[in-house]
Amino acid sequence: MRNSKIKVFTIAFTLIFLLGSLSTFAQGDKKSSAILEAMSKKYQQIKSFKAVFTYTPKGEKPLKGEATVKGMKFRLKMAGQEIFNDGKLMATYIKETNEVNLQDADPTAGGDLDPTKIYSAYKKGFKYVYLKEKKEGTKALDVVELTSTNKSSQVDKVEIEVNKADKSINAWKIFQKNGQEVVYKVEQFQPDVNVADSFFAFNTKQYPGVEVVDLR
């Protein structure tokens, strides 16, 4: 039960920050490439950020999540769990059981889905194509479809909505190979937040009676 919960949580989180390092060339048409490059450039200039989002599994009600990222450090709260990563140690706290699982932070383990390598994983493991333009209130959005080229990936494809005006991500929809679908929508985004490094480290004193499971 413990491993299953961690796995589901980690997949959900990493999908939210689906876009990672600019290490390889991608496969896509010129229009979609230009949109994704502009979006990626925007977010790479941000040193830290805090994001509030909703995620809605198909057929279910929207749920809320919150993430803070600073360089290689991150902290995420979602689905009754919270991940702390200070760049050296990753702690996954499970509220229901009041336990925390400790692991060494491996910067290569996340691969394309590393949440600290934001907004450009389309550069590796995906091919993409421009789908359409759509309206949401007063916002004009470009919709780009990313299809996974990694046979071992649990993700089949992703549809990303990019705001034409400021190149920010408005929402995205994940299609998994098992048929599951989840829609993520950015509700609030605060760039360059002032946050101490200690915020990303799990402090047992703040969680009375917590059971520590050291998996290192």
Salt bridges, closest charged atoms under 4 A:
GLU37 OE2 - LYS123 NZ 2.12
GLU66 OE2 - LYS50 NZ 3.74
GLU82 OE2 - ARG75 NE 2.78
GLU96 OE1 - LYS5 NZ 2.22
GLU99 OE2 - ARG2 NE 2.53
GLU133 OE1 - LYS164 NZ 3.78
GLU136 OE2 - LYS139 NZ 3.44
GLU136 OE2 - LYS185 NZ 2.86
ASP142 OD1 - LYS164 NZ 3.41
GLU145 OE2 - LYS157 NZ 3.45
GLU161 OE2 - LYS134 NZ 2.99
GLU181 OE2 - LYS58 NZ 3.88
GLU181 OE1 - LYS173 NZ 3.36
ASP197 OD1 - LYS70 NZ 2.90
ASP214 OD2 - ARG216 NH2 2.64
